[in-house]
Amino acid sequence: MEVTVELVGEATRELDVEPGATYGELLADFDVSPHEVSVLVDDRPVPEDQPVDAEHVRVVRLIKGG
């Protein structure tokens, strides 16, 4: 399955995803930790351990500070 993964403001990649792959596995191509981003499908967050079932995924870096 072809999936477009957009790391908002940084990069967009077309990935060939194997059946059963999770949203968290998509992050490996971007070298980001699941702790520093949110994965969005249709502008709604999805768990990183959920199997991929969307053709377009947005990854947004979380901002922290204090």
N, C-alpha and C positions, 0 to 999 in steps of 0.2 A: 504494500500500500504506500502510495506517495503522500507525504505530509510536508506542508510548508510550515516551518518553525521560524517565527520572528522574535528575536531578542530585541525588544523595543529600543529604538535609538542607536542600535549597534550593528546588527547583522540579520540577514534573512537567508535561510538555507532550505533547499529541497532535500528531504531525506527519504530513503526507501526503508520503511519500517516493517519488520517481521511481525507476523501474527502473534499476539500475546505480549508484545512489547509495551512497556509502561511509559507514562508521561515523564517520569523521573529519568528514564533511560535516554530520552531525547536531550536532556541537559548535558550529557557527556560530550556532545559535539561542540558545545559552547564553553566548556571548562568553567561551569558555575556550580555552586552547591545548592541543593534544594532549600537550604536554610537562608539563602540570600535572595531568592526569587519566588514569585508566584506564577503558576502555570494557569493560563486562562483559555477557555474554549467558549466562544460566543459571549465574551466579556464576563464570564463567571469562573471563579477558581475551581480547579479540579485537583483531587489528591494525586500526588506523584506516583502512588502505587496502583492507580487505576489503569487498566489497559487502554491504549490509544484507540479511539473510535472517531476521530475528527480529521478532516483534511487540512485544517488551518489552526495553528496553535500560536498564541502570543505568550511570551515570557517577559515578565516585568520585574526589574530589580527593585527590591524593597529598600527603603531609606531608613536609616537608623541614626540616632543622634541623641543629644541630651543637653 
